[in-house]
C-alpha cells in the first residue's frame, strides 16, 4: 500500500468531526450466481478499497495519532476492528492542524515536490511551519 496523505488528512478530519470512519468502504459484493471471474474481480476491488482505508487508519493508530480504535490484521490481510469513541491524540490534533488549511496543505505538497522531499509525518510538520511563515510574509 502506498501512503496517501490526502486520505490521512480526511481520516484525521473524520475522527475529529466524529464522522463514520468506514463510510468510503462500499458494501461487500454478494454472490449473485454470476460468473466466478466477475465475482472474484468485484471482491478483489472491494478488498483493495477496504485494505487501503483500514491500512491508513492502522498507520495513524500505530503512530499514536488516533486513540479509541483497535485494528487487527489477520494472516490473510483482512481487518477486524473495535471502536471505543475514536478520538485524536494531542499529536493527532497537531498533525491535523498542520494539514487542515487547504491552502497550507497544497503549499506543503508543492514545496515537498519541488524540493524532492518525500512526505513523512516529520516533513509535513516542518514544511507546515515554513508554509505558515511564508503566508505571513
Secondary structure as UniProt FT lines:
FT   HELIX           5..16
FT   TURN            17..18
FT   TURN            21..24
FT   HELIX           36..62
FT   TURN            63..64
FT   STRAND          66..73
FT   TURN            75..76
FT   STRAND          79..88
FT   HELIX           90..99
FT   HELIX           102..115
FT   HELIX           121..135
//
